[in-house]
Amino acid sequence: MWHAEPTAGVIGRTRELTQVERLLRRRARVVTVTGPPGAGKSTVAAVAASRPGRDVYVERFRPSWEEIQDPEVVPHVVADALRTPDDCTLSRLEMLLDTLEGRSLLLVLHDCDHLIGGVTELVNAVVGHCREVDFLVSARQPLHVPGEQIVVLPPLAPAAALALFTAVARETAPPLPQTEHDQALVAEVCELLDRLPLAVELAARSLSDMSLEQLAELVRTRCLTLGAYLPLTNGRPLHHVTLANAISWSHELCTPPQRLLWARLSAFDGGFGTAEAVARCADELLPPATVADGAAQLLDRSLLLADRPGAGQARYRMPRTIRAYGATMLRYLGEAG
């Protein structure tokens, strides 16, 4: 099972990492780290869970979910990780609750977005039954369970994105030239990639096969191909390896109406409100109410960003990388202008 590497992954995440650690020290029962594809959720959660000095947590388990598709199996996966004995007179969840009773434990759950319903049921059952068992979850959307504390990972600050790019590039490519032109190209690449850690890392690693100028042109025109020709490393799940796969994972988890709305909203070059989204996207396939609700759902899934100026209604914005994927889907549907 892949465990996130802390060295480069926490660059620019000091504030969020501190926030997660503070919540864990205060015994928040459920802490969920959320953010868009490639924001570094698993890395931040893994690093926070591995930090010493938290005696209250005796054990940490990280079940692997990559090959699990049935939400009903979630209690079985966790029970197996905890070596829960079998008892034919009890359900697997009941056996798990008996095993957890009286233990001081932090359960760390990564990459379980496709099982969100089963995970939510498990968390509710365990939190209600076991006073000393807490959860740290990394997911692209909150669980929406009582008492959940949510830590959102935004895009990196410009300086942090530049620092991450430089750190990874030094490990994989010849020394970066330090001219103002080169620095401007790196800054442009990071900005075009929404300053998302995975995308920035993939871009920096690509310098082993291309020049900085070639990389900048690739990001300007075909950003979703980042990582496609790089060797697999660290046993990472596929959706942590390329930018397209990271976003495709989110696309697969959306409902058909959400996918269609994602594609249609990609036509917006800039921010938009609910009324504008309805005017552009609504039809017999997507009624106005579905568009309005769908925008909120895409926001919840970290596929839209929202600004709330003053007390006014939210203005949505689709990150460039998410928009590029949506535009591809829009062309596939034959709706591109």
N, C-alpha and C positions, 0 to 999 in steps of 0.2 A: 504494500500500500504506500502511496506517495505521501510524504510529509513536506509541507512547504519549507523552503529554505529561507532562513531569517535574514541573512546578511544584506542582500540588496532589497529584499521585499519590504523591509520596514523603513526604507528611506522615505522621508516625508510623511510618515504615519505616526510620529511620536504622540501627537495629541489624541488620536483615536486609540492607539495602543494603551496610553495612560488611562483613557476613559474606560476601556474594557477591563483593565486590571483593577481599577478603583471599584467598578461594579462587582467584580468577583470577590474582592476583599470584603465588600459590604454585604456579601451573601445575597445578591440579587438571584432569584431562583432561576430565571431564564434570561439569558443575554443573547441577542441575535445581532450578528454583524451582517449588514446588508449593503448593497451597492450594485452598480451595473456590471456586466460581464468584463472581467479583467481588472477589477478594482483592487484585488488583493485581499479578498475576504478570508479565504482559507489561510493565507499567510499570517494575517493579523491575529486570527483566532488561535492558530497553532502556536505562535510566539507567546501570546498572552497566557495560554494554558501551560506552557513549559517553563515560565518564569518561576524561580525559586522564591521562598519566603512566604508561602501561603500554606501554613501547616494544617489549616482546616480541611484541605483537600488531600486525602490520603492516596487516592488512585485516580488515574485518568485513562479513559478508554476512547479510542477513535475507530468506531466501526467503519468498514468500507462499504460504500453503497453502489459502486459503479455498475455492478452486474445485476443489481436487484431492480425489478420493474413493478412488483406487486406491493402496494402500500400495506396490505394485510400482513406482509412478511416482516415489517419493521420490528415488532417485538421479538421475533425469532432471531434477527440479526444481532440485536443488542444482547439478548439472552445468551446467544452463543459466544459473543465476545466476553461476557462475564462468566462463562462456563457454568451457566445455570443448569442444575440437574433436571432430568425429565421426571414428570409425574403425570401419569395418564389420567388422574382424577381432576387435574387442573388445566386451564388454558395456559398457553405459553406466556401470556401477559400476566396472569395470576402468579405463575411460577417466578417470573421476573420480579414482580413486586415483592414477593416473599424473600427473594434473594437480596434485594436492595434494602429491605427494612433494617434499620439500625446501622447502615453503612454510611460513612462520610465520603462522598464521591462526586466528582465533576465529570459529567458525560459530555464529550466534545463531538459534535456531529457535523461533518463536512459534506458538501456536494450531495445533499439529499433533497434538492428542489423538486425532483420528479416524484418524490414520495411525500410531499408536504402534508397531505391529508393524514397519512399514517403516522408521520412524525408528530403532528399536532395532537393526535389522539394519545400517543405514547407520553408526550410531555405532560399533558393534562392529567393523565392517570398517575404518573410517577410523582409529580409535584403535589398532587392531592393526597398521596398515600405515604410518601417517604420524605420526612422533614429535612434530612441531611443530604439529599441528592439534588444537585443543581445541574443546569444545562448551559453549555456554550455552543451556539449554532451559527454556522456561516451559510447564508442563503441569499438568493436574489430578491426575496420578498419576506416580510415579517410573518411569523406564525399566527399572530393575532390571538394569543392566549392571555389570560388574566395575569397581570403583573410583569409582562414581558418588557424588558429594557432593550431599546433598539439603538445600535450605533451605526450610523450611516457613513460609508466611505465615499467622500466626494472625489472628483478629479484632484490629482496632485497640484500643489501650488507650482507655478512656473519654475521657480528655482529648484524645487525638489525634483520635478520631472527632468530637468537638465542634469542634476546631480545623479539621478538614477541612470540616465542614459550614459553618462560619462563613466560611471562605475562598471556597468555591464560591458561597455565597449572596450574598456581597458583589459578586461578578462578574456575577450574573444577576438580582438582585432589589433592591428598596429596602433601606436599612439595617435590619438586624434590631433590633427592640426589645430592650432589655437588662434587662427586669424579671426577677425571680426566677421568675415563672410561665413566662415565655418560655424561659428557660434550662432549666427543668425539662421543658418540652415538647420542646425540641431533644434533651435527654439521653434522653428516653423514645423519641423517634423513632430515634435512633442505636442504642439498645439493642434495640429491636424488630427492627431491620434487621441484627442480629448484628454491628454495627460493621464491616461490610464496606465497603471504599472505594467500589466501584461503586454500591452501594445508597445509601450516605450522599450521594454526589455527585448521584445522580438525585433524591433527596429534596430536597436544597438547590436544585437547578435548578428543581424544581417550584414553588418559591415565586414564580416569575415569573407563575404563573397562579392561585395560591390562597394563602390566609392560612396562618399557622403552625398555627392550630387545625384548619383543614380538612386540612392535611397530616397532622397527628397522627391524625386520625380515619381518613384513608385508609390510613395505615400499620397502624393497629389492625385494620382490617377487610378491606382489599384490597391488601396490600403488593405482590403480584405485578404489579399494574397500573402500578407506578412506571416512569416513562419512556415509557409507551405513547403519550402525546400530546405529547411533546417533539420538537422538530425534530432531524433527524439532524445530527451535527456531526463534523468532523475526519476524515471518511471512515472512521469506525470500522466494524469488522465488526459484523454484526447482533447477535451474541451479546455485544457490549460495549455495547449501546445501551439495552436494557431489562432489568429484573431477571428477568422471566419468560423472556426469550430466553436470558439467561446460564445459567439453571438448566435450561431445556429442552435446551440444547446438551449438558449432562451427561447428561440423561435419554436422549437419542438414542444416546449412546455406551455406555449400559448394555445388558447382555443382558436378554432377557425375564424370566428369574428374578430378576435384580437389580432390575429395575423393579418387579416385583410385591412383592419384599421391601421396597423403598423405600416403596412405598405403605402396606404393612401396618405398617411400623415407625413411620410418621408418627402412628399412633394413640397412641404413648407420649407422655405429657405429662411429660417429665423423663427422667432417666437410666434405663438398663436394662442388664442383663447378658445373656450368651449364653443362659443357661437361660430367662430371662424372654422373650427374643426367640423362642426355640424354642416355648415354651408358647403364645405368642400367635399366631405366624405360621405354624407348621408345619402342613401338610396333605398331601394327595396331590400337589398341584402343587409344593409346597415341602417336601420331606422334611427332617427335623431336621438332617442333615448339610449340606444345601444352605443352610439358614438360618444355621447356624454359620459356614460358609465365606463365605456372602454378606455377612454383617455385616463380616467382615474385608476383603472386597473393596470394600465401600462406604467403609470407612475409608481404604483405599488410594487410592480415587478422590476423597478429600476431601469426601465426602458425609456422613460421620459424624465426630464428635470422640470421643476416648477419654481417660478418666482411669484411671490405674492406682494406686489407693491402696495404699501399701506394696508388698508382694509379691503382692497379690491379683490376681484376674482383672480384665480391663479392664471398665470401665463405659462404655457408649456413650451418646452424646447427639447428637440430630439438631438442627442449627441451625434456628432458627425459620423462616427463609426457605425452606430445603430442606424442612422439615416442611410448610409451607403448600402447596408444590407437590405433595408426596406425598399430602396430604389431598385435593387436587383430583383426583388420579389414583384415589384410593381411592373417592371418590364416583362417578367415571366408571365404575369397575369394579362398582359396586353393592354394595360391601362396607362402606360407612360405617355406623357404628352410629346 
